[in-house]
Amino acid sequence: MRETTGIHHITAIVGHPQENVDFYAGVLGLRLVKKTVNFDDPGTYHLYFGNANGSPGTIITFFPWNGAKQGAIGNGQVGKTSYAIPPGATLFWKSRLKQYNIAYKEETRFGEQYLSFSDPHGLLLELVEREVGEENEWTNQDITKEEAIKGFAGAVLYSANPDRTIQVLENVMGLEKVGTENEVTRLQSMSTIGNIVDVKKSHEKGVMGVGTVHHIAWRAESDAELIEWQQFVRENRLAVTEVRDRNYFKSIYFKEHGDILFEIATDPPGFSRDEPFETLGSELKLPVQYESNRKLLEKTLIPIKNPNGGGS
């Protein structure tokens, strides 16, 4: 039996890239740690946001498809992305959401209080206070370490077959079942961040498009461990891809029995491999295969400006 440390990153589809940057960097205060392109569709940005280092367990990534059709959140997707905030920070975030005219709801799940709201393109997000997890050193004049988002608290998976999704999470990914409440089953990994996953069945069928999560990625410690994961997934009779080099990590993909696309991604090499820590996310970084097309891509991609600086 293998055990993943927890969530590596979550990738979603959104609309206009400037609206995306304004919300995640400006409103939520995350750091834009990498501005690159979708390796399979280089005419589209791939934007990464996380803590100061872009550590695994803090990274949310986006494919901005400006003008694309709105999707529908439902089975076969990550239904909600949950962020961890420091104890006592809820009042700050209520005030901040009101400041930006963002409606929110308060919900309780497994004894925890959640602030639930949507981003500008319809993604469902949550904030929950957690003692565990390191403070986020990436702050600005509006958000201090006492309020800054630490990283993922976890995610709510909407499964077309919850029982079989839970089996994969337990028997393949190595998470431990915590309990069941109101038809939601909670599982936990060994990490202190990105470690809680709730599984439920939605009343709707998920439709890929703007405002939906494309996939959720789990952590592997190294390239060698990733190969071991690939073999283990095959042994569990799940169709898995070849290893793909994403520059900042290597990964494999497979779809579990509830139709959710899973990725397993390596922790190294990280986002400082092609630009220094101090200027992460400030320049458009391209993989080698697209560098010869830089001028064309720079004309094609919509210009974006980082409200926290470092973008252009």
Stockholm file with secondary structure:
# STOCKHOLM 1.0

chainA/1-312         MRETTGIHHITAIVGHPQENVDFYAGVLGLRLVKKTVNFDDPGTYHLYFGNANGSPGTIITFFPWNGAKQGAIGNGQVGKTSYAIPPGATLFWKSRLKQYNIAYKEETRFGEQYLSFSDPHGLLLELVEREVGEENEWTNQDITKEEAIKGFAGAVLYSANPDRTIQVLENVMGLEKVGTENEVTRLQSMSTIGNIVDVKKSHEKGVMGVGTVHHIAWRAESDAELIEWQQFVRENRLAVTEVRDRNYFKSIYFKEHGDILFEIATDPPGFSRDEPFETLGSELKLPVQYESNRKLLEKTLIPIKNPNGGGS
#=GR chainA/1-312 SS CCCCCSEEEEEEEESCHHHHHIIIIIISCCEEEEEEEETTEEEEEEEEEESTTCCTTSEEEEEECTTCCBCBCCBTEEEEEEEEECTTCHHHHHHHHHHTTCCCEEEEETTEEEEEEECTTSCEEEEEECSCSCCCCCCCSSCCTTTSCCEEEEEEEECSSHHHHHHHHHHTSCCEEEEEETTEEEEECSSSSSCEEEEECCSSBCBCSBTEEEEEEEEESSHHHHHHHHHHHHHTTCCBCCCEECSSCEEEEEECTTSCEEEEEESCSCGGGSSCGGGTTSSBCCCGGGGGGHHHHHHHSCCCCCTTSSCC
#=GC SS_cons         CCCCCSEEEEEEEESCHHHHHIIIIIISCCEEEEEEEETTEEEEEEEEEESTTCCTTSEEEEEECTTCCBCBCCBTEEEEEEEEECTTCHHHHHHHHHHTTCCCEEEEETTEEEEEEECTTSCEEEEEECSCSCCCCCCCSSCCTTTSCCEEEEEEEECSSHHHHHHHHHHTSCCEEEEEETTEEEEECSSSSSCEEEEECCSSBCBCSBTEEEEEEEEESSHHHHHHHHHHHHHTTCCBCCCEECSSCEEEEEECTTSCEEEEEESCSCGGGSSCGGGTTSSBCCCGGGGGGHHHHHHHSCCCCCTTSSCC
//
